[in-house]
Amino acid sequence: MDLQARKLSIIDWVLHLHDEDSLKQLEKICSKYSYIHPPSISNEEMYSRHLKSVKNIEKGKLTSHSAAKKRFGV
């Protein structure tokens, strides 16, 4: 089973879960690994970032793929 199918399978399982203890355990896991879910940003902030990116591209300020991977530790 590929990764996307596994994710969907887990989502489906959670949607049909009626056990309060299991839900509490999942919430505990999610809170422990808060870095998995970065804080959401507003549409205005996303638009502002988009405009900044477009301006950087127009000015030729680009980051190579390998530099981006290195920055994010991939």
C-alpha positions, 0 to 999 in steps of 0.5 A, a space after each residue: 500500500 502506498 503512503 497516500 493510501 495508508 494516510 487515507 486509511 488512517 483518516 478513515 479509521 479516525 473518522 469512524 472511531 467512537 472510543 474516547 480513550 483512543 482519541 485522547 491517546 491520538 491527541 496526546 501524540 499530536 500535542 507531543 509532536 507539535 512540529 508536525 503541524 506548524 501554526 496556520 497562517 492567514 490568507 493575508 500573510 500567505 498573499 504577502 509571502 507570495 508577492 515577496 516571492 514573485 518580487 524575488 524571482 523578478 530580481 533573480 534572487 533564487 535559491 537552488 534546490 540543494 541549498 533549500 534541502 540543506 536549509 531544511 535538513 533534507 
